[in-house]
Amino acid sequence: MAEELFDDEFLKRLEYLAIVSKRIFAGKLKAQTRAKKLGWGQEFADHREYAPGDDLRYLDWNLYGRVGELVTKLFQEEENLNVYFLLDLSGSMDFGTPSKAVFAKRVAAALSYIALANLDSVSIVPFSSDLGQVMPLIRGKGQILKIFSFLQDAPVGQKTDLQKAVSSFLRQIKGKGLAVVISDFYDDHGYEQAMKALSLYGFDMVAIQIHHPSEAEPKYRGAFSFSDAETSRVHHVNITGRILKNYLEQYRRYNEDLRRFCLGLECTYLYTHTKVPFEEVILETFRYGRFVK
């Protein structure tokens, strides 16, 4: 039987996160994520000089009483945000307990719930060597069970090819929005062209890099055989202190290069691992990312 990803306790934690997202981060995140235009909405934005034909209901009579000038109040109209979760379900994500794939699904579910609660539209876009079955955009908090079911059943594939997946994704969609890429970013083809393509298309972007603690701080010593999760190639390694030190330097450099690359694209970058409570990942996304209101 498949691991139960979304139990009652998970739902309770989502409600808490939804409340926190509104109460603490509302102002900052609304300013960052919403496409806004001036019009006759509900949120006050500015004044301008009255012009013949303006609706008299929007004259600022209090200001007129103080200074004797006719001015019209302008408001901000928010456009709904389309949020696409590009979810890496390749072989390298099927590692650890819980696996990186399970952790990534829970992060995607939590962010989807909060987006739906804020009347945004959400799509789940799983990929490995290409796109998997894509969940079309849905809207409304009541749709979260569809998200849960879709994520629960989404299978793990083998090789990673983010560039091919993004190319297929961009051919299928219409319009822009927010692209949230959730991955370990282990990809023999590289991640650069795919991320650039999303940026050039006009997406706001968030990159959430998920690793297992043993990838960041391996405890191995001595002779080991490792099997590549995506190619099945077996590597025989005698791990010494010097080799381990070199690995850690390469590991940190790789992650730092990804972080710098994302910043260059104005893409929010967040690194985490599977032992971190997923609530902390969500709150960090709010603090530094372009997400829901």
VENNOR-V411599 format. One record per residue. N is the residue number from 1. RES is the residue in three letters. SS is DSSP state (alpha for helix, beta for strand, coil for the rest). D_LAST is the distance of its C-alpha to the last C-alpha in Angstrom with 1 decimal. Layout:
BEGIN
n=N res=RES ss=SS d_last=D_LAST
n=N res=RES ss=SS d_last=D_LAST
END
This chain:
BEGIN
n=1 res=MET ss=coil d_last=37.2
n=2 res=ALA ss=coil d_last=33.9
n=3 res=GLU ss=coil d_last=31.9
n=4 res=GLU ss=coil d_last=29.5
n=5 res=LEU ss=coil d_last=26.0
n=6 res=PHE ss=coil d_last=24.0
n=7 res=ASP ss=coil d_last=25.9
n=8 res=ASP ss=alpha d_last=25.1
n=9 res=GLU ss=alpha d_last=24.4
n=10 res=PHE ss=alpha d_last=21.7
n=11 res=LEU ss=alpha d_last=20.1
n=12 res=LYS ss=alpha d_last=20.3
n=13 res=ARG ss=alpha d_last=18.6
n=14 res=LEU ss=alpha d_last=15.7
n=15 res=GLU ss=alpha d_last=15.3
n=16 res=TYR ss=alpha d_last=15.4
n=17 res=LEU ss=alpha d_last=12.7
n=18 res=ALA ss=alpha d_last=10.3
n=19 res=ILE ss=alpha d_last=11.3
n=20 res=VAL ss=alpha d_last=11.1
n=21 res=SER ss=alpha d_last=7.5
n=22 res=LYS ss=alpha d_last=6.7
n=23 res=ARG ss=alpha d_last=9.9
n=24 res=ILE ss=coil d_last=10.3
n=25 res=PHE ss=coil d_last=7.5
n=26 res=ALA ss=alpha d_last=5.1
n=27 res=GLY ss=alpha d_last=7.3
n=28 res=LYS ss=alpha d_last=8.0
n=29 res=LEU ss=alpha d_last=5.3
n=30 res=LYS ss=alpha d_last=4.3
n=31 res=ALA ss=alpha d_last=8.0
n=32 res=GLN ss=alpha d_last=8.7
n=33 res=THR ss=alpha d_last=7.3
n=34 res=ARG ss=coil d_last=7.7
n=35 res=ALA ss=coil d_last=11.4
n=36 res=LYS ss=beta d_last=12.4
n=37 res=LYS ss=beta d_last=15.8
n=38 res=LEU ss=beta d_last=17.8
n=39 res=GLY ss=beta d_last=19.1
n=40 res=TRP ss=coil d_last=19.4
n=41 res=GLY ss=coil d_last=15.9
n=42 res=GLN ss=coil d_last=14.8
n=43 res=GLU ss=beta d_last=13.1
n=44 res=PHE ss=beta d_last=16.1
n=45 res=ALA ss=beta d_last=16.5
n=46 res=ASP ss=beta d_last=20.2
n=47 res=HIS ss=beta d_last=23.8
n=48 res=ARG ss=beta d_last=26.5
n=49 res=GLU ss=beta d_last=30.1
n=50 res=TYR ss=coil d_last=31.1
n=51 res=ALA ss=coil d_last=32.6
n=52 res=PRO ss=coil d_last=34.9
n=53 res=GLY ss=coil d_last=33.2
n=54 res=ASP ss=coil d_last=29.9
n=55 res=ASP ss=coil d_last=28.9
n=56 res=LEU ss=alpha d_last=30.4
n=57 res=ARG ss=alpha d_last=27.7
n=58 res=TYR ss=alpha d_last=25.5
n=59 res=LEU ss=beta d_last=28.1
n=60 res=ASP ss=coil d_last=27.4
n=61 res=TRP ss=alpha d_last=30.5
n=62 res=ASN ss=alpha d_last=29.9
n=63 res=LEU ss=alpha d_last=30.0
n=64 res=TYR ss=alpha d_last=33.0
n=65 res=GLY ss=alpha d_last=34.7
n=66 res=ARG ss=alpha d_last=34.4
n=67 res=VAL ss=alpha d_last=35.3
n=68 res=GLY ss=coil d_last=36.7
n=69 res=GLU ss=coil d_last=34.5
n=70 res=LEU ss=coil d_last=32.8
n=71 res=VAL ss=beta d_last=29.2
n=72 res=THR ss=beta d_last=26.5
n=73 res=LYS ss=beta d_last=22.9
n=74 res=LEU ss=beta d_last=20.3
n=75 res=PHE ss=beta d_last=16.8
n=76 res=GLN ss=beta d_last=13.8
n=77 res=GLU ss=beta d_last=13.3
n=78 res=GLU ss=beta d_last=10.2
n=79 res=GLU ss=coil d_last=11.5
n=80 res=ASN ss=coil d_last=10.4
n=81 res=LEU ss=coil d_last=9.9
n=82 res=ASN ss=beta d_last=12.8
n=83 res=VAL ss=beta d_last=12.5
n=84 res=TYR ss=beta d_last=16.1
n=85 res=PHE ss=beta d_last=17.2
n=86 res=LEU ss=beta d_last=20.6
n=87 res=LEU ss=beta d_last=22.3
n=88 res=ASP ss=beta d_last=25.6
n=89 res=LEU ss=coil d_last=28.1
n=90 res=SER ss=coil d_last=31.2
n=91 res=GLY ss=alpha d_last=34.1
n=92 res=SER ss=alpha d_last=33.1
n=93 res=MET ss=alpha d_last=30.0
n=94 res=ASP ss=coil d_last=32.4
n=95 res=PHE ss=coil d_last=33.5
n=96 res=GLY ss=coil d_last=33.5
n=97 res=THR ss=coil d_last=32.8
n=98 res=PRO ss=coil d_last=30.1
n=99 res=SER ss=coil d_last=30.1
n=100 res=LYS ss=alpha d_last=27.6
n=101 res=ALA ss=alpha d_last=26.9
n=102 res=VAL ss=alpha d_last=26.3
n=103 res=PHE ss=alpha d_last=23.9
n=104 res=ALA ss=alpha d_last=22.1
n=105 res=LYS ss=alpha d_last=21.9
n=106 res=ARG ss=alpha d_last=20.4
n=107 res=VAL ss=alpha d_last=17.7
n=108 res=ALA ss=alpha d_last=17.0
n=109 res=ALA ss=alpha d_last=17.1
n=110 res=ALA ss=alpha d_last=14.7
n=111 res=LEU ss=alpha d_last=12.0
n=112 res=SER ss=alpha d_last=12.9
n=113 res=TYR ss=alpha d_last=12.8
n=114 res=ILE ss=alpha d_last=9.2
n=115 res=ALA ss=alpha d_last=8.3
n=116 res=LEU ss=alpha d_last=10.9
n=117 res=ALA ss=alpha d_last=9.9
n=118 res=ASN ss=coil d_last=6.8
n=119 res=LEU ss=coil d_last=9.6
n=120 res=ASP ss=coil d_last=9.4
n=121 res=SER ss=beta d_last=13.0
n=122 res=VAL ss=beta d_last=14.3
n=123 res=SER ss=beta d_last=17.7
n=124 res=ILE ss=beta d_last=19.7
n=125 res=VAL ss=beta d_last=22.2
n=126 res=PRO ss=beta d_last=24.8
n=127 res=PHE ss=beta d_last=27.5
n=128 res=SER ss=coil d_last=30.6
n=129 res=SER ss=coil d_last=33.4
n=130 res=ASP ss=coil d_last=31.6
n=131 res=LEU ss=beta d_last=28.9
n=132 res=GLY ss=beta d_last=29.3
n=133 res=GLN ss=beta d_last=28.4
n=134 res=VAL ss=beta d_last=25.0
n=135 res=MET ss=beta d_last=22.8
n=136 res=PRO ss=beta d_last=21.9
n=137 res=LEU ss=beta d_last=18.4
n=138 res=ILE ss=beta d_last=17.6
n=139 res=ARG ss=beta d_last=15.1
n=140 res=GLY ss=coil d_last=14.7
n=141 res=LYS ss=alpha d_last=14.5
n=142 res=GLY ss=alpha d_last=18.3
n=143 res=GLN ss=alpha d_last=18.6
n=144 res=ILE ss=alpha d_last=17.9
n=145 res=LEU ss=alpha d_last=21.7
n=146 res=LYS ss=alpha d_last=22.3
n=147 res=ILE ss=alpha d_last=20.1
n=148 res=PHE ss=alpha d_last=22.1
n=149 res=SER ss=alpha d_last=25.4
n=150 res=PHE ss=alpha d_last=24.8
n=151 res=LEU ss=alpha d_last=24.0
n=152 res=GLN ss=alpha d_last=26.8
n=153 res=ASP ss=alpha d_last=29.3
n=154 res=ALA ss=coil d_last=28.2
n=155 res=PRO ss=coil d_last=31.3
n=156 res=VAL ss=coil d_last=31.7
n=157 res=GLY ss=coil d_last=33.7
n=158 res=GLN ss=coil d_last=35.8
n=159 res=LYS ss=coil d_last=35.5
n=160 res=THR ss=coil d_last=32.4
n=161 res=ASP ss=coil d_last=32.1
n=162 res=LEU ss=alpha d_last=28.6
n=163 res=GLN ss=alpha d_last=30.0
n=164 res=LYS ss=alpha d_last=31.7
n=165 res=ALA ss=alpha d_last=28.7
n=166 res=VAL ss=alpha d_last=26.4
n=167 res=SER ss=alpha d_last=29.1
n=168 res=SER ss=alpha d_last=29.4
n=169 res=PHE ss=alpha d_last=25.6
n=170 res=LEU ss=alpha d_last=25.5
n=171 res=ARG ss=alpha d_last=28.5
n=172 res=GLN ss=alpha d_last=27.0
n=173 res=ILE ss=coil d_last=23.6
n=174 res=LYS ss=coil d_last=22.9
n=175 res=GLY ss=coil d_last=20.0
n=176 res=LYS ss=coil d_last=17.5
n=177 res=GLY ss=coil d_last=14.0
n=178 res=LEU ss=beta d_last=12.9
n=179 res=ALA ss=beta d_last=15.9
n=180 res=VAL ss=beta d_last=15.7
n=181 res=VAL ss=beta d_last=19.4
n=182 res=ILE ss=beta d_last=20.5
n=183 res=SER ss=beta d_last=24.2
n=184 res=ASP ss=coil d_last=26.9
n=185 res=PHE ss=coil d_last=27.7
n=186 res=TYR ss=coil d_last=31.4
n=187 res=ASP ss=coil d_last=32.6
n=188 res=ASP ss=coil d_last=36.1
n=189 res=HIS ss=coil d_last=35.0
n=190 res=GLY ss=coil d_last=32.5
n=191 res=TYR ss=coil d_last=28.8
n=192 res=GLU ss=alpha d_last=29.0
n=193 res=GLN ss=alpha d_last=29.8
n=194 res=ALA ss=alpha d_last=27.1
n=195 res=MET ss=alpha d_last=24.3
n=196 res=LYS ss=alpha d_last=25.8
n=197 res=ALA ss=alpha d_last=26.0
n=198 res=LEU ss=alpha d_last=22.2
n=199 res=SER ss=alpha d_last=21.6
n=200 res=LEU ss=alpha d_last=24.4
n=201 res=TYR ss=alpha d_last=23.0
n=202 res=GLY ss=coil d_last=19.9
n=203 res=PHE ss=coil d_last=17.3
n=204 res=ASP ss=beta d_last=14.7
n=205 res=MET ss=beta d_last=15.8
n=206 res=VAL ss=beta d_last=15.4
n=207 res=ALA ss=beta d_last=18.7
n=208 res=ILE ss=beta d_last=19.2
n=209 res=GLN ss=beta d_last=22.9
n=210 res=ILE ss=beta d_last=24.3
n=211 res=HIS ss=beta d_last=27.9
n=212 res=HIS ss=coil d_last=30.4
n=213 res=PRO ss=alpha d_last=31.7
n=214 res=SER ss=alpha d_last=35.2
n=215 res=GLU ss=alpha d_last=34.1
n=216 res=ALA ss=alpha d_last=33.0
n=217 res=GLU ss=coil d_last=36.0
n=218 res=PRO ss=coil d_last=38.7
n=219 res=LYS ss=coil d_last=41.6
n=220 res=TYR ss=coil d_last=44.1
n=221 res=ARG ss=coil d_last=47.6
n=222 res=GLY ss=beta d_last=50.7
n=223 res=ALA ss=beta d_last=51.3
n=224 res=PHE ss=beta d_last=48.6
n=225 res=SER ss=beta d_last=48.0
n=226 res=PHE ss=beta d_last=44.5
n=227 res=SER ss=beta d_last=43.6
n=228 res=ASP ss=coil d_last=40.9
n=229 res=ALA ss=coil d_last=38.4
n=230 res=GLU ss=coil d_last=38.0
n=231 res=THR ss=coil d_last=41.6
n=232 res=SER ss=coil d_last=43.7
n=233 res=ARG ss=coil d_last=45.5
n=234 res=VAL ss=beta d_last=47.1
n=235 res=HIS ss=beta d_last=47.3
n=236 res=HIS ss=beta d_last=49.8
n=237 res=VAL ss=beta d_last=49.0
n=238 res=ASN ss=beta d_last=50.8
n=239 res=ILE ss=beta d_last=48.1
n=240 res=THR ss=coil d_last=49.5
n=241 res=GLY ss=alpha d_last=47.9
n=242 res=ARG ss=alpha d_last=48.0
n=243 res=ILE ss=alpha d_last=46.4
n=244 res=LEU ss=alpha d_last=43.6
n=245 res=LYS ss=alpha d_last=43.1
n=246 res=ASN ss=alpha d_last=43.0
n=247 res=TYR ss=alpha d_last=40.5
n=248 res=LEU ss=alpha d_last=38.1
n=249 res=GLU ss=alpha d_last=38.4
n=250 res=GLN ss=alpha d_last=37.7
n=251 res=TYR ss=alpha d_last=34.7
n=252 res=ARG ss=alpha d_last=33.1
n=253 res=ARG ss=alpha d_last=33.9
n=254 res=TYR ss=alpha d_last=32.4
n=255 res=ASN ss=alpha d_last=29.0
n=256 res=GLU ss=alpha d_last=29.1
n=257 res=ASP ss=alpha d_last=30.0
n=258 res=LEU ss=alpha d_last=27.0
n=259 res=ARG ss=alpha d_last=24.7
n=260 res=ARG ss=alpha d_last=26.4
n=261 res=PHE ss=alpha d_last=26.3
n=262 res=CYS ss=alpha d_last=22.5
n=263 res=LEU ss=alpha d_last=22.1
n=264 res=GLY ss=alpha d_last=24.5
n=265 res=LEU ss=coil d_last=22.3
n=266 res=GLU ss=coil d_last=19.2
n=267 res=CYS ss=coil d_last=18.0
n=268 res=THR ss=beta d_last=16.3
n=269 res=TYR ss=beta d_last=18.9
n=270 res=LEU ss=beta d_last=19.1
n=271 res=TYR ss=beta d_last=22.4
n=272 res=THR ss=beta d_last=23.0
n=273 res=HIS ss=beta d_last=25.8
n=274 res=THR ss=coil d_last=26.4
n=275 res=LYS ss=coil d_last=27.6
n=276 res=VAL ss=coil d_last=24.3
n=277 res=PRO ss=coil d_last=22.5
n=278 res=PHE ss=alpha d_last=19.7
n=279 res=GLU ss=alpha d_last=17.4
n=280 res=GLU ss=alpha d_last=18.0
n=281 res=VAL ss=alpha d_last=17.2
n=282 res=ILE ss=alpha d_last=13.7
n=283 res=LEU ss=alpha d_last=13.1
n=284 res=GLU ss=alpha d_last=14.7
n=285 res=THR ss=alpha d_last=12.5
n=286 res=PHE ss=alpha d_last=9.5
n=287 res=ARG ss=alpha d_last=12.0
n=288 res=TYR ss=alpha d_last=13.3
n=289 res=GLY ss=coil d_last=11.3
n=290 res=ARG ss=coil d_last=9.2
n=291 res=PHE ss=coil d_last=6.8
n=292 res=VAL ss=coil d_last=3.8
n=293 res=LYS ss=coil d_last=0.0
END
